[in-house]
Amino acid sequence: PLSFPQKLWVLVESDQIMSIWWSHGGHRIVIDQEMFKVEVLGMKGRLKVFEMENMKSFFRQLNLYGFTKIPRDHERSPSLPEFLAEEEALVAHRKVLVYYHLFFKRDYPQLLEHCKRR
């Protein structure tokens, strides 16, 4: 079975999942919290990705694996499509969260082996 960071990587890389994406530069992940709850944590049966079904448990896993929450004013996407997606979420009062991990970077899946549970 895949580890939590490996499952997260698959989600961020997927063109089918719209609630989580790479920030510009690929050094952070951006999560639309409300959409993620429905789209990912709400999956049932063989499509289910994580054992947890609520955001609190998901955040606990992120913390256990060393992900750091970045305040929103520190990370604004310079690419227009990402910026517009973030703006749309903000205007709709949806919570958009940004997380960072030293070894979780787009284009570097080999670093995932260093994402260890604390």
C-alpha positions in Angstrom: 0.0 0.0 0.0 1.1 3.6 -0.6 2.2 5.8 2.3 0.3 9.0 3.1 2.8 11.2 1.2 2.6 8.9 -1.9 -1.2 9.1 -1.9 -1.0 12.8 -1.6 1.4 13.0 -4.5 -0.9 11.0 -6.7 -3.8 13.4 -5.9 -1.8 16.5 -6.6 -0.5 15.1 -9.8 -4.0 14.0 -11.0 -5.8 15.9 -13.7 -9.1 14.5 -12.3 -8.8 16.0 -8.8 -9.6 19.8 -8.7 -9.4 20.5 -5.0 -5.6 20.2 -4.6 -2.9 21.5 -6.8 0.8 22.5 -6.9 1.6 26.2 -6.3 3.5 28.0 -8.9 7.0 26.6 -8.9 5.8 23.3 -7.5 7.3 23.7 -4.0 3.9 23.9 -2.1 0.5 22.3 -2.4 -2.7 24.4 -2.4 -5.9 22.8 -1.0 -9.5 24.1 -1.4 -10.7 22.8 1.9 -14.4 22.6 1.2 -14.0 21.0 -2.2 -11.3 18.6 -0.9 -13.8 17.4 1.8 -16.3 16.4 -0.8 -14.1 15.4 -3.7 -11.4 13.4 -1.8 -12.4 12.6 1.8 -16.0 11.9 0.6 -14.8 9.1 -1.8 -16.3 5.7 -1.0 -15.6 2.1 -1.8 -12.6 1.2 -4.0 -12.2 4.9 -4.9 -11.4 5.9 -1.3 -7.9 7.3 -1.0 -7.5 7.9 2.7 -9.0 6.1 5.7 -10.0 9.4 7.3 -13.2 11.2 6.4 -12.7 14.6 8.1 -10.3 17.5 7.6 -9.0 17.5 11.2 -7.7 13.9 10.7 -6.2 14.9 7.3 -4.4 18.0 8.9 -3.1 15.7 11.6 -1.6 13.4 9.0 0.0 16.4 7.2 1.5 17.5 10.6 2.7 14.0 11.4 4.6 13.9 8.1 6.2 17.3 8.7 4.1 19.5 6.4 4.0 23.2 7.4 1.0 25.4 6.9 2.0 28.7 5.1 0.0 31.8 5.8 -2.0 32.9 2.7 -0.4 36.3 2.4 3.0 34.7 1.9 2.0 32.7 -1.2 0.1 34.1 -4.1 0.4 32.3 -7.4 1.9 34.4 -10.2 0.5 32.2 -12.9 -2.8 33.5 -14.1 -4.9 30.3 -14.1 -3.8 29.4 -10.6 -4.2 32.9 -9.3 -7.8 33.1 -10.8 -8.7 29.7 -9.2 -7.4 31.0 -5.8 -9.3 34.3 -6.2 -12.5 32.4 -7.1 -12.2 30.3 -4.0 -11.5 33.4 -1.8 -14.4 35.4 -3.3 -16.7 32.4 -2.6 -15.4 32.4 1.0 -13.9 29.0 0.6 -10.9 28.2 2.7 -7.8 27.8 0.5 -4.8 26.4 2.4 -1.1 26.2 1.4 1.3 23.6 2.8 5.0 23.1 2.4 7.4 20.1 2.9 11.1 20.2 2.1 10.9 16.8 0.3 7.5 17.2 -1.4 8.1 19.0 -4.7 6.7 18.7 -8.2 9.0 16.9 -10.6 11.0 15.3 -7.7 9.0 12.1 -6.8 12.3 10.5 -5.7 12.3 12.8 -2.7 9.1 11.2 -1.3 11.2 8.5 0.4 12.4 11.2 2.8 8.9 12.1 3.8 8.8 10.1 7.0 6.3 10.0 9.8 7.5 11.8 12.9 
